Amino acid sequence: MPPRWPRKPDRKDPDYRKLDDRMNFAVHVAIFAVTNSGLWFFHNLQKANWEWLPWLTLAWAAILLVHFIYISAIADYSTDAT
């Protein structure tokens, strides 16, 4: 069940922006997990020679890491930010 927001959602609200960014990150992680686990499953099942698969997984994981660093350390959720 999604979290309930106690007031009208407004992107100018710093708490709402922070929650929204973290939920977007969670969706990003879920899509990564589902897609990559499926690709690796079929890669192993078919004994395929997909040389691009490790590179895709590593690149996507790196993007996830950058996304996490952004929402946890770089993003400014103060009320003065626009």
C-alpha positions in Angstrom: 0.0 0.0 0.0 1.5 3.4 -1.0 2.3 5.8 1.8 -0.4 8.3 2.7 0.4 12.0 2.4 -1.2 14.0 5.2 -1.8 17.2 3.0 -2.4 18.1 -0.6 0.6 16.9 -2.6 2.7 19.8 -3.9 6.0 19.5 -5.7 7.1 22.7 -3.9 6.9 20.9 -0.6 10.4 19.7 0.3 9.2 16.6 2.2 7.0 15.6 -0.7 9.9 16.1 -3.2 12.1 13.9 -1.1 9.5 11.2 -0.8 8.7 11.4 -4.5 12.4 11.1 -5.4 12.9 8.1 -3.1 9.8 6.4 -4.5 11.1 7.0 -8.1 14.4 5.4 -7.0 12.5 2.4 -5.6 10.7 1.9 -8.9 14.0 2.2 -10.7 15.5 -0.5 -8.5 12.5 -2.8 -9.0 12.6 -2.4 -12.8 16.4 -3.2 -12.7 15.9 -6.3 -10.5 13.0 -7.7 -12.6 14.7 -7.0 -16.0 18.1 -8.2 -15.1 17.0 -11.3 -13.2 14.8 -12.3 -16.2 17.6 -11.7 -18.6 20.1 -13.7 -16.5 17.6 -16.5 -16.0 17.1 -16.9 -19.8 20.8 -16.5 -20.4 21.5 -19.4 -18.1 18.5 -21.5 -19.2 19.4 -21.2 -22.9 23.1 -21.4 -22.2 23.3 -18.3 -24.4 26.4 -16.5 -25.3 25.2 -13.0 -24.6 28.4 -11.0 -24.3 26.5 -7.8 -23.9 24.6 -8.9 -20.8 27.3 -8.3 -18.1 28.0 -4.9 -19.6 24.3 -4.0 -19.5 24.0 -5.1 -15.9 27.1 -3.2 -14.8 26.1 -0.1 -16.7 22.6 -0.1 -15.3 24.0 -0.8 -11.8 26.3 2.2 -12.1 23.4 4.4 -13.2 21.5 3.2 -10.1 24.4 4.1 -7.9 24.6 7.6 -9.4 20.8 7.9 -8.9 21.2 6.8 -5.2 24.1 9.2 -4.6 22.0 12.1 -6.1 18.9 11.5 -4.0 20.9 10.9 -0.8 23.7 13.4 -1.0 23.3 15.9 -3.8 19.6 16.8 -4.1 18.7 19.9 -2.2 15.3 19.6 -0.6 15.3 22.9 1.3 12.4 25.2 0.9 14.5 27.7 -1.0 15.3 25.3 -3.8 13.2 25.6 -7.0 
